[in-house]
């Protein structure tokens, strides 16, 4: 040999067991990977988790880690960055999913509220006499004018107005408790 001690030639020679190799990888690259992870992760704990995941991947497949200090570092850095990229993707997908779920929940809640309101109004309409219910439905829901309703039913416009007025009053009385109002409120 040329007089140099063996340990100073390369810090990562081919140790005997996979555990020795992993230990040598950790000793040689931990600080560099942590500094990179600290720049990529929002806090120190997440950075440590990134480094740990990187070395776990190396431990799971030690034969895929190339030999040589530079090649090892490049492989470990690429693994760390890929792990962080996957975390970003998962976060993005979760946020998008949460937004879509909140939108669909709001739509579902809105649709449910509309259905409940319609059911309540139809129950209230059922409490009216048939003629009043017909006049209220034709005027309020179908948009027919008072003279048109009078012509269709063969009654005077004044009678249509009276039934419409009484029907609205009866509906208000029936719907008031469901709206959370007492009978004395108007």
C-alpha positions as a LaTeX table, in Angstrom:
\begin{tabular}{lrrr}
\hline
Residue & $x$ (\AA) & $y$ (\AA) & $z$ (\AA) \\
\hline
Unk1 & 0.00 & 0.00 & 0.00 \\
Unk2 & 1.09 & 3.60 & $-0.36$ \\
Unk3 & 1.28 & 4.41 & 3.35 \\
Unk4 & $-2.23$ & 5.81 & 3.73 \\
Unk5 & $-4.36$ & 4.27 & 6.44 \\
Unk6 & $-7.18$ & 2.19 & 4.95 \\
Unk7 & $-9.99$ & 4.16 & 6.67 \\
Unk8 & $-8.95$ & 7.46 & 5.09 \\
Unk9 & $-9.20$ & 6.23 & 1.51 \\
Unk10 & $-12.99$ & 5.96 & 1.36 \\
Unk11 & $-15.35$ & 6.22 & 4.30 \\
Unk12 & $-17.72$ & 3.79 & 2.62 \\
Unk13 & $-15.98$ & 0.62 & 1.61 \\
Unk14 & $-17.89$ & $-2.61$ & 1.26 \\
Unk15 & $-18.72$ & $-3.55$ & 4.86 \\
Unk16 & $-19.58$ & $-7.18$ & 5.48 \\
Unk17 & $-23.29$ & $-7.25$ & 6.38 \\
Unk18 & $-26.27$ & $-5.23$ & 5.14 \\
Unk19 & $-26.60$ & $-3.75$ & 8.64 \\
Unk20 & $-22.96$ & $-2.59$ & 8.46 \\
Unk21 & $-23.63$ & $-1.06$ & 5.05 \\
Unk22 & $-26.74$ & 0.74 & 6.31 \\
Unk23 & $-24.81$ & 2.02 & 9.31 \\
Unk24 & $-22.07$ & 3.30 & 7.03 \\
Unk25 & $-24.65$ & 4.97 & 4.76 \\
Unk26 & $-26.25$ & 6.64 & 7.76 \\
Unk27 & $-22.93$ & 7.90 & 9.13 \\
Unk28 & $-21.84$ & 9.24 & 5.75 \\
Unk29 & $-25.08$ & 10.90 & 4.60 \\
Unk30 & $-27.36$ & 11.60 & 7.55 \\
Unk31 & $-26.33$ & 15.24 & 8.08 \\
Unk32 & $-26.61$ & 16.13 & 4.38 \\
Unk33 & $-30.02$ & 14.48 & 4.08 \\
Unk34 & $-31.31$ & 16.16 & 7.23 \\
Unk35 & $-30.26$ & 19.61 & 5.97 \\
Unk36 & $-32.06$ & 18.96 & 2.67 \\
Unk37 & $-35.13$ & 17.55 & 4.44 \\
Unk38 & $-35.23$ & 20.58 & 6.74 \\
Unk39 & $-35.52$ & 22.83 & 3.69 \\
Unk40 & $-38.29$ & 20.70 & 2.19 \\
Unk41 & $-40.35$ & 19.98 & 5.31 \\
Unk42 & $-42.36$ & 22.50 & 7.31 \\
Unk43 & $-40.77$ & 21.56 & 10.65 \\
Unk44 & $-37.91$ & 19.61 & 12.22 \\
Unk45 & $-40.04$ & 16.60 & 13.11 \\
Unk46 & $-41.24$ & 16.20 & 9.55 \\
Unk47 & $-37.65$ & 16.54 & 8.34 \\
Unk48 & $-36.55$ & 13.76 & 10.68 \\
Unk49 & $-39.41$ & 11.61 & 9.42 \\
Unk50 & $-38.28$ & 12.20 & 5.83 \\
Unk51 & $-34.73$ & 11.12 & 6.64 \\
Unk52 & $-36.01$ & 8.09 & 8.52 \\
Unk53 & $-38.22$ & 7.06 & 5.59 \\
Unk54 & $-35.26$ & 7.46 & 3.25 \\
Unk55 & $-33.07$ & 5.16 & 5.30 \\
Unk56 & $-35.94$ & 2.69 & 5.75 \\
Unk57 & $-36.21$ & 2.47 & 1.97 \\
Unk58 & $-32.47$ & 1.84 & 1.80 \\
Unk59 & $-32.81$ & $-0.84$ & 4.49 \\
Unk60 & $-35.65$ & $-2.55$ & 2.62 \\
Unk61 & $-33.64$ & $-2.85$ & $-0.58$ \\
Unk62 & $-29.94$ & $-2.48$ & 0.21 \\
Unk63 & $-28.94$ & $-3.94$ & $-3.14$ \\
Unk64 & $-30.56$ & $-1.05$ & $-4.99$ \\
Unk65 & $-28.27$ & 1.50 & $-3.30$ \\
Unk66 & $-25.36$ & 2.07 & $-5.69$ \\
Unk67 & $-21.77$ & 1.84 & $-4.52$ \\
Unk68 & $-19.53$ & 4.85 & $-4.14$ \\
Unk69 & $-19.95$ & 7.91 & $-1.96$ \\
Unk70 & $-21.31$ & 10.20 & $-4.69$ \\
Unk71 & $-23.66$ & 7.60 & $-6.15$ \\
Unk72 & $-25.00$ & 6.69 & $-2.70$ \\
Unk73 & $-25.66$ & 10.31 & $-1.89$ \\
Unk74 & $-27.39$ & 10.92 & $-5.22$ \\
Unk75 & $-29.59$ & 7.84 & $-4.71$ \\
Unk76 & $-30.50$ & 8.81 & $-1.14$ \\
Unk77 & $-31.27$ & 12.41 & $-2.15$ \\
Unk78 & $-33.47$ & 11.20 & $-5.00$ \\
Unk79 & $-35.34$ & 8.86 & $-2.63$ \\
Unk80 & $-35.82$ & 11.65 & $-0.06$ \\
Unk81 & $-37.14$ & 14.05 & $-2.69$ \\
Unk82 & $-39.49$ & 11.41 & $-4.10$ \\
Unk83 & $-40.86$ & 10.68 & $-0.63$ \\
Unk84 & $-41.46$ & 14.39 & $-0.05$ \\
Unk85 & $-43.06$ & 14.75 & $-3.48$ \\
Unk86 & $-45.42$ & 11.88 & $-2.65$ \\
Unk87 & $-46.34$ & 13.63 & 0.61 \\
Unk88 & $-47.11$ & 16.85 & $-1.28$ \\
Unk89 & $-49.27$ & 14.94 & $-3.76$ \\
Unk90 & $-51.18$ & 13.20 & $-0.97$ \\
Unk91 & $-51.74$ & 16.52 & 0.77 \\
Unk92 & $-52.98$ & 18.11 & $-2.45$ \\
Unk93 & $-55.31$ & 15.20 & $-3.18$ \\
Unk94 & $-56.68$ & 15.26 & 0.38 \\
Unk95 & $-57.31$ & 19.00 & 0.23 \\
Unk96 & $-59.04$ & 18.66 & $-3.13$ \\
Unk97 & $-61.10$ & 15.76 & $-1.82$ \\
Unk98 & $-62.03$ & 17.70 & 1.32 \\
Unk99 & $-63.11$ & 20.70 & $-0.78$ \\
Unk100 & $-65.21$ & 18.49 & $-3.05$ \\
Unk101 & $-66.75$ & 16.70 & $-0.09$ \\
Unk102 & $-67.62$ & 19.98 & 1.60 \\
Unk103 & $-69.16$ & 21.22 & $-1.65$ \\
Unk104 & $-71.15$ & 18.04 & $-2.15$ \\
Unk105 & $-72.17$ & 18.06 & 1.52 \\
Unk106 & $-73.35$ & 21.64 & 1.13 \\
Unk107 & $-75.23$ & 20.67 & $-2.04$ \\
Unk108 & $-76.71$ & 17.65 & $-0.26$ \\
Unk109 & $-77.67$ & 19.81 & 2.72 \\
Unk110 & $-79.19$ & 22.39 & 0.37 \\
Unk111 & $-81.10$ & 19.75 & $-1.56$ \\
Unk112 & $-82.33$ & 18.24 & 1.69 \\
Unk113 & $-83.45$ & 21.66 & 2.94 \\
Unk114 & $-85.28$ & 22.33 & $-0.34$ \\
Unk115 & $-86.98$ & 18.93 & $-0.14$ \\
Unk116 & $-88.00$ & 19.54 & 3.48 \\
Unk117 & $-89.35$ & 23.01 & 2.65 \\
Unk118 & $-91.37$ & 21.66 & $-0.27$ \\
Unk119 & $-92.77$ & 18.82 & 1.83 \\
Unk120 & $-93.72$ & 21.28 & 4.57 \\
Unk121 & $-95.43$ & 23.64 & 2.11 \\
Unk122 & $-97.34$ & 20.78 & 0.47 \\
Unk123 & $-98.48$ & 19.52 & 3.89 \\
Unk124 & $-99.67$ & 23.05 & 4.66 \\
Unk125 & $-101.45$ & 23.26 & 1.30 \\
Unk126 & $-103.18$ & 19.97 & 2.07 \\
Unk127 & $-104.70$ & 21.63 & 5.16 \\
Unk128 & $-106.57$ & 24.12 & 2.91 \\
Unk129 & $-109.97$ & 23.48 & 1.44 \\
Unk130 & $-109.80$ & 22.19 & $-2.15$ \\
Unk131 & $-110.94$ & 25.49 & $-3.75$ \\
Unk132 & $-108.51$ & 27.61 & $-1.68$ \\
Unk133 & $-105.66$ & 25.19 & $-2.36$ \\
Unk134 & $-106.39$ & 25.33 & $-6.13$ \\
Unk135 & $-106.47$ & 29.14 & $-6.13$ \\
Unk136 & $-103.25$ & 29.48 & $-4.09$ \\
Unk137 & $-101.44$ & 26.92 & $-6.26$ \\
Unk138 & $-102.59$ & 28.50 & $-9.53$ \\
Unk139 & $-101.67$ & 32.01 & $-8.42$ \\
Unk140 & $-98.50$ & 31.47 & $-6.31$ \\
Unk141 & $-96.95$ & 28.42 & $-7.97$ \\
Unk142 & $-98.21$ & 28.53 & $-11.54$ \\
Unk143 & $-98.22$ & 32.32 & $-11.82$ \\
Unk144 & $-101.72$ & 32.70 & $-13.20$ \\
Unk145 & $-103.43$ & 36.09 & $-12.84$ \\
Unk146 & $-106.57$ & 36.59 & $-10.76$ \\
Unk147 & $-108.80$ & 37.16 & $-13.86$ \\
Unk148 & $-107.40$ & 33.99 & $-15.48$ \\
Unk149 & $-108.12$ & 31.94 & $-12.34$ \\
Unk150 & $-111.64$ & 33.43 & $-12.13$ \\
Unk151 & $-112.26$ & 32.50 & $-15.75$ \\
Unk152 & $-110.95$ & 28.93 & $-15.28$ \\
Unk153 & $-112.99$ & 28.29 & $-12.14$ \\
Unk154 & $-116.09$ & 30.18 & $-13.31$ \\
Unk155 & $-116.16$ & 32.51 & $-10.28$ \\
Unk156 & $-115.74$ & 36.27 & $-9.86$ \\
Unk157 & $-112.34$ & 37.93 & $-9.47$ \\
Unk158 & $-113.40$ & 39.21 & $-6.04$ \\
Unk159 & $-114.08$ & 35.64 & $-4.89$ \\
Unk160 & $-110.64$ & 34.58 & $-6.18$ \\
Unk161 & $-109.02$ & 37.46 & $-4.24$ \\
Unk162 & $-110.92$ & 36.51 & $-1.09$ \\
Unk163 & $-109.91$ & 32.82 & $-1.33$ \\
Unk164 & $-106.32$ & 33.84 & $-2.12$ \\
Unk165 & $-106.22$ & 36.13 & 0.91 \\
Unk166 & $-107.78$ & 33.52 & 3.21 \\
Unk167 & $-105.52$ & 30.78 & 1.79 \\
Unk168 & $-102.38$ & 32.85 & 2.45 \\
Unk169 & $-103.57$ & 33.55 & 6.00 \\
Unk170 & $-104.30$ & 29.85 & 6.61 \\
Unk171 & $-100.91$ & 28.85 & 5.17 \\
Unk172 & $-99.14$ & 31.36 & 7.41 \\
Unk173 & $-101.00$ & 29.99 & 10.44 \\
Unk174 & $-100.07$ & 26.38 & 9.57 \\
Unk175 & $-96.44$ & 27.18 & 8.66 \\
Unk176 & $-95.73$ & 29.56 & 11.57 \\
Unk177 & $-94.96$ & 26.77 & 14.12 \\
Unk178 & $-92.54$ & 25.08 & 11.68 \\
Unk179 & $-90.75$ & 28.39 & 11.14 \\
Unk180 & $-90.13$ & 28.67 & 14.86 \\
Unk181 & $-92.58$ & 31.53 & 15.38 \\
Unk182 & $-95.33$ & 31.66 & 17.95 \\
Unk183 & $-98.96$ & 32.21 & 17.02 \\
Unk184 & $-98.82$ & 35.83 & 18.20 \\
Unk185 & $-96.03$ & 36.83 & 15.76 \\
Unk186 & $-96.76$ & 38.06 & 12.26 \\
\hline
\end{tabular}
